[in-house]
Amino acid sequence: MILNPLRLYRRRQRLLREALEEAQYLRRRHGDAAIAAARDQLRRPDLTSWGHEVLERAIKYLQNRI
């Protein structure tokens, strides 16, 4: 398997972008309870590994904002 550094870079940038969008969405929808709402979503059994990464990064963004 050949690793493509450009592909890895784009994947990381996409993760950061989607996590920021998710954090903003959670903040608009839930206000101060956004972190709790994100943690509730992490417990969902149908969450993909990508969605799990996005939510974990979104929680980090939300924690840094407080």
N, CA, C and O atoms as a GROMACS GRO file, in nm:
protein
  264
    1MET      N    1   0.084  -0.117   0.000
    1MET     CA    2   0.000   0.000   0.000
    1MET      C    3   0.089   0.124   0.000
    1MET      O    4   0.180   0.136   0.081
    2ILE      N    5   0.061   0.214  -0.090
    2ILE     CA    6   0.139   0.336  -0.101
    2ILE      C    7   0.061   0.450  -0.036
    2ILE      O    8  -0.056   0.473  -0.068
    3LEU      N    9   0.126   0.520   0.056
    3LEU     CA   10   0.062   0.634   0.121
    3LEU      C   11   0.083   0.759   0.038
    3LEU      O   12   0.194   0.791  -0.003
    4ASN      N   13  -0.024   0.829   0.016
    4ASN     CA   14  -0.019   0.952  -0.060
    4ASN      C   15  -0.030   1.068   0.040
    4ASN      O   16  -0.136   1.089   0.099
    5PRO      N   17   0.078   1.146   0.058
    5PRO     CA   18   0.075   1.253   0.157
    5PRO      C   19  -0.029   1.361   0.125
    5PRO      O   20  -0.086   1.420   0.217
    6LEU      N   21  -0.053   1.386  -0.001
    6LEU     CA   22  -0.152   1.487  -0.037
    6LEU      C   23  -0.292   1.440   0.002
    6LEU      O   24  -0.374   1.520   0.048
    7ARG      N   25  -0.319   1.314  -0.017
    7ARG     CA   26  -0.449   1.259   0.020
    7ARG      C   27  -0.469   1.264   0.172
    7ARG      O   28  -0.577   1.298   0.219
    8LEU      N   29  -0.364   1.232   0.248
    8LEU     CA   30  -0.371   1.240   0.394
    8LEU      C   31  -0.394   1.383   0.440
    8LEU      O   32  -0.471   1.407   0.533
    9TYR      N   33  -0.327   1.478   0.375
    9TYR     CA   34  -0.344   1.619   0.409
    9TYR      C   35  -0.487   1.664   0.383
    9TYR      O   36  -0.548   1.732   0.465
   10ARG      N   37  -0.540   1.626   0.267
   10ARG     CA   38  -0.678   1.664   0.234
   10ARG      C   39  -0.778   1.602   0.329
   10ARG      O   40  -0.877   1.665   0.366
   11ARG      N   41  -0.754   1.478   0.369
   11ARG     CA   42  -0.844   1.412   0.464
   11ARG      C   43  -0.842   1.484   0.598
   11ARG      O   44  -0.947   1.504   0.659
   12ARG      N   45  -0.725   1.524   0.643
   12ARG     CA   46  -0.714   1.597   0.770
   12ARG      C   47  -0.782   1.732   0.761
   12ARG      O   48  -0.850   1.774   0.855
   13GLN      N   49  -0.765   1.801   0.650
   13GLN     CA   50  -0.830   1.931   0.633
   13GLN      C   51  -0.982   1.916   0.630
   13GLN      O   52  -1.054   1.999   0.685
   14ARG      N   53  -1.028   1.811   0.566
   14ARG     CA   54  -1.173   1.785   0.562
   14ARG      C   55  -1.226   1.755   0.701
   14ARG      O   56  -1.334   1.802   0.737
   15LEU      N   57  -1.152   1.679   0.780
   15LEU     CA   58  -1.191   1.648   0.918
   15LEU      C   59  -1.202   1.777   0.999
   15LEU      O   60  -1.300   1.796   1.071
   16LEU      N   61  -1.104   1.864   0.988
   16LEU     CA   62  -1.105   1.988   1.063
   16LEU      C   63  -1.223   2.076   1.021
   16LEU      O   64  -1.289   2.137   1.105
   17ARG      N   65  -1.247   2.084   0.892
   17ARG     CA   66  -1.357   2.166   0.839
   17ARG      C   67  -1.493   2.114   0.885
   17ARG      O   68  -1.578   2.192   0.929
   18GLU      N   69  -1.513   1.983   0.875
   18GLU     CA   70  -1.642   1.925   0.915
   18GLU      C   71  -1.662   1.935   1.066
   18GLU      O   72  -1.775   1.954   1.111
   19ALA      N   73  -1.556   1.921   1.144
   19ALA     CA   74  -1.569   1.932   1.289
   19ALA      C   75  -1.605   2.074   1.330
   19ALA      O   76  -1.686   2.095   1.420
   20LEU      N   77  -1.546   2.172   1.264
   20LEU     CA   78  -1.580   2.311   1.293
   20LEU      C   79  -1.725   2.341   1.257
   20LEU      O   80  -1.795   2.408   1.333
   21GLU      N   81  -1.770   2.291   1.143
   21GLU     CA   82  -1.910   2.310   1.104
   21GLU      C   83  -2.004   2.242   1.203
   21GLU      O   84  -2.108   2.298   1.238
   22GLU      N   85  -1.969   2.122   1.247
   22GLU     CA   86  -2.052   2.051   1.344
   22GLU      C   87  -2.056   2.125   1.477
   22GLU      O   88  -2.162   2.134   1.539
   23ALA      N   89  -1.944   2.178   1.521
   23ALA     CA   90  -1.940   2.253   1.646
   23ALA      C   91  -2.027   2.378   1.636
   23ALA      O   92  -2.099   2.412   1.730
   24GLN      N   93  -2.021   2.446   1.523
   24GLN     CA   94  -2.104   2.565   1.504
   24GLN      C   95  -2.252   2.528   1.502
   24GLN      O   96  -2.334   2.599   1.560
   25TYR      N   97  -2.286   2.420   1.437
   25TYR     CA   98  -2.424   2.373   1.431
   25TYR      C   99  -2.475   2.339   1.571
   25TYR      O  100  -2.585   2.379   1.610
   26LEU      N  101  -2.395   2.265   1.647
   26LEU     CA  102  -2.435   2.227   1.782
   26LEU      C  103  -2.452   2.349   1.871
   26LEU      O  104  -2.544   2.356   1.952
   27ARG      N  105  -2.364   2.447   1.854
   27ARG     CA  106  -2.372   2.569   1.934
   27ARG      C  107  -2.501   2.646   1.901
   27ARG      O  108  -2.568   2.697   1.991
   28ARG      N  109  -2.534   2.655   1.773
   28ARG     CA  110  -2.657   2.725   1.733
   28ARG      C  111  -2.781   2.652   1.783
   28ARG      O  112  -2.876   2.715   1.831
   29ARG      N  113  -2.780   2.522   1.771
   29ARG     CA  114  -2.901   2.445   1.804
   29ARG      C  115  -2.921   2.425   1.954
   29ARG      O  116  -3.034   2.431   2.002
   30HIS      N  117  -2.811   2.402   2.029
   30HIS     CA  118  -2.824   2.365   2.169
   30HIS      C  119  -2.771   2.471   2.266
   30HIS      O  120  -2.791   2.459   2.387
   31GLY      N  121  -2.704   2.572   2.216
   31GLY     CA  122  -2.653   2.676   2.304
   31GLY      C  123  -2.547   2.622   2.399
   31GLY      O  124  -2.450   2.559   2.357
   32ASP      N  125  -2.567   2.649   2.528
   32ASP     CA  126  -2.469   2.607   2.629
   32ASP      C  127  -2.465   2.456   2.649
   32ASP      O  128  -2.368   2.404   2.703
   33ALA      N  129  -2.567   2.386   2.608
   33ALA     CA  130  -2.572   2.241   2.623
   33ALA      C  131  -2.514   2.168   2.502
   33ALA      O  132  -2.540   2.049   2.483
   34ALA      N  133  -2.438   2.237   2.421
   34ALA     CA  134  -2.384   2.179   2.298
   34ALA      C  135  -2.289   2.063   2.326
   34ALA      O  136  -2.292   1.963   2.254
   35ILE      N  137  -2.207   2.075   2.427
   35ILE     CA  138  -2.111   1.968   2.458
   35ILE      C  139  -2.186   1.842   2.502
   35ILE      O  140  -2.152   1.732   2.461
   36ALA      N  141  -2.287   1.860   2.585
   36ALA     CA  142  -2.366   1.745   2.631
   36ALA      C  143  -2.438   1.680   2.514
   36ALA      O  144  -2.448   1.557   2.507
   37ALA      N  145  -2.489   1.760   2.421
   37ALA     CA  146  -2.558   1.705   2.304
   37ALA      C  147  -2.460   1.626   2.216
   37ALA      O  148  -2.496   1.522   2.163
   38ALA      N  149  -2.338   1.676   2.202
   38ALA     CA  150  -2.239   1.606   2.122
   38ALA      C  151  -2.200   1.474   2.187
   38ALA      O  152  -2.182   1.373   2.118
   39ARG      N  153  -2.188   1.474   2.319
   39ARG     CA  154  -2.155   1.349   2.389
   39ARG      C  155  -2.268   1.247   2.377
   39ARG      O  156  -2.244   1.127   2.368
   40ASP      N  157  -2.391   1.296   2.377
   40ASP     CA  158  -2.505   1.206   2.356
   40ASP      C  159  -2.499   1.144   2.217
   40ASP      O  160  -2.529   1.026   2.200
   41GLN      N  161  -2.461   1.223   2.118
   41GLN     CA  162  -2.451   1.171   1.981
   41GLN      C  163  -2.339   1.069   1.969
   41GLN      O  164  -2.348   0.977   1.888
   42LEU      N  165  -2.233   1.084   2.048
   42LEU     CA  166  -2.123   0.987   2.044
   42LEU      C  167  -2.166   0.849   2.090
   42LEU      O  168  -2.105   0.749   2.052
   43ARG      N  169  -2.270   0.841   2.171
   43ARG     CA  170  -2.317   0.712   2.223
   43ARG      C  171  -2.405   0.637   2.124
   43ARG      O  172  -2.442   0.522   2.150
   44ARG      N  173  -2.438   0.698   2.012
   44ARG     CA  174  -2.526   0.631   1.915
   44ARG      C  175  -2.456   0.509   1.855
   44ARG      O  176  -2.339   0.517   1.816
   45PRO      N  177  -2.525   0.397   1.848
   45PRO     CA  178  -2.461   0.275   1.795
   45PRO      C  179  -2.441   0.276   1.644
   45PRO      O  180  -2.358   0.201   1.593
   46ASP      N  181  -2.514   0.360   1.572
   46ASP     CA  182  -2.503   0.362   1.426
   46ASP      C  183  -2.404   0.466   1.375
   46ASP      O  184  -2.400   0.494   1.255
   47LEU      N  185  -2.325   0.524   1.464
   47LEU     CA  186  -2.229   0.628   1.425
   47LEU      C  187  -2.108   0.564   1.358
   47LEU      O  188  -2.052   0.467   1.409
   48THR      N  189  -2.068   0.618   1.245
   48THR     CA  190  -1.952   0.565   1.173
   48THR      C  191  -1.823   0.612   1.241
   48THR      O  192  -1.825   0.700   1.326
   49SER      N  193  -1.713   0.551   1.203
   49SER     CA  194  -1.584   0.592   1.260
   49SER      C  195  -1.551   0.736   1.219
   49SER      O  196  -1.492   0.810   1.298
   50TRP      N  197  -1.588   0.775   1.097
   50TRP     CA  198  -1.566   0.913   1.053
   50TRP      C  199  -1.650   1.009   1.138
   50TRP      O  200  -1.599   1.112   1.183
   51GLY      N  201  -1.775   0.976   1.158
   51GLY     CA  202  -1.861   1.061   1.240
   51GLY      C  203  -1.810   1.071   1.384
   51GLY      O  204  -1.823   1.175   1.448
   52HIS      N  205  -1.754   0.962   1.433
   52HIS     CA  206  -1.698   0.962   1.567
   52HIS      C  207  -1.580   1.060   1.575
   52HIS      O  208  -1.570   1.137   1.670
   53GLU      N  209  -1.493   1.056   1.477
   53GLU     CA  210  -1.378   1.148   1.475
   53GLU      C  211  -1.425   1.293   1.467
   53GLU      O  212  -1.372   1.379   1.536
   54VAL      N  213  -1.524   1.318   1.382
   54VAL     CA  214  -1.575   1.454   1.366
   54VAL      C  215  -1.633   1.505   1.498
   54VAL      O  216  -1.606   1.618   1.538
   55LEU      N  217  -1.713   1.423   1.564
   55LEU     CA  218  -1.775   1.465   1.690
   55LEU      C  219  -1.671   1.486   1.799
   55LEU      O  220  -1.683   1.580   1.878
   56GLU      N  221  -1.571   1.400   1.805
   56GLU     CA  222  -1.466   1.418   1.906
   56GLU      C  223  -1.392   1.550   1.884
   56GLU      O  224  -1.363   1.622   1.980
   57ARG      N  225  -1.363   1.581   1.759
   57ARG     CA  226  -1.295   1.708   1.730
   57ARG      C  227  -1.386   1.827   1.757
   57ARG      O  228  -1.340   1.931   1.804
   58ALA      N  229  -1.514   1.812   1.729
   58ALA     CA  230  -1.612   1.919   1.757
   58ALA      C  231  -1.620   1.945   1.907
   58ALA      O  232  -1.630   2.060   1.949
   59ILE      N  233  -1.616   1.840   1.986
   59ILE     CA  234  -1.618   1.856   2.132
   59ILE      C  235  -1.496   1.934   2.178
   59ILE      O  236  -1.505   2.019   2.266
   60LYS      N  237  -1.381   1.904   2.118
   60LYS     CA  238  -1.259   1.978   2.154
   60LYS      C  239  -1.274   2.126   2.120
   60LYS      O  240  -1.234   2.212   2.199
   61TYR      N  241  -1.331   2.157   2.003
   61TYR     CA  242  -1.356   2.297   1.966
   61TYR      C  243  -1.447   2.364   2.068
   61TYR      O  244  -1.421   2.476   2.112
   62LEU      N  245  -1.555   2.295   2.104
   62LEU     CA  246  -1.652   2.354   2.197
   62LEU      C  247  -1.591   2.375   2.336
   62LEU      O  248  -1.621   2.474   2.402
   63GLN      N  249  -1.507   2.283   2.380
   63GLN     CA  250  -1.443   2.298   2.511
   63GLN      C  251  -1.345   2.414   2.513
   63GLN      O  252  -1.330   2.482   2.615
   64ASN      N  253  -1.278   2.436   2.402
   64ASN     CA  254  -1.184   2.548   2.394
   64ASN      C  255  -1.255   2.683   2.391
   64ASN      O  256  -1.198   2.784   2.432
   65ARG      N  257  -1.376   2.685   2.343
   65ARG     CA  258  -1.454   2.810   2.333
   65ARG      C  259  -1.506   2.857   2.468
   65ARG      O  260  -1.532   2.976   2.488
   66ILE      N  261  -1.522   2.763   2.562
   66ILE     CA  262  -1.582   2.800   2.691
   66ILE      C  263  -1.481   2.863   2.782
   66ILE      O  264  -1.514   2.900   2.895
   0.00000   0.00000   0.00000
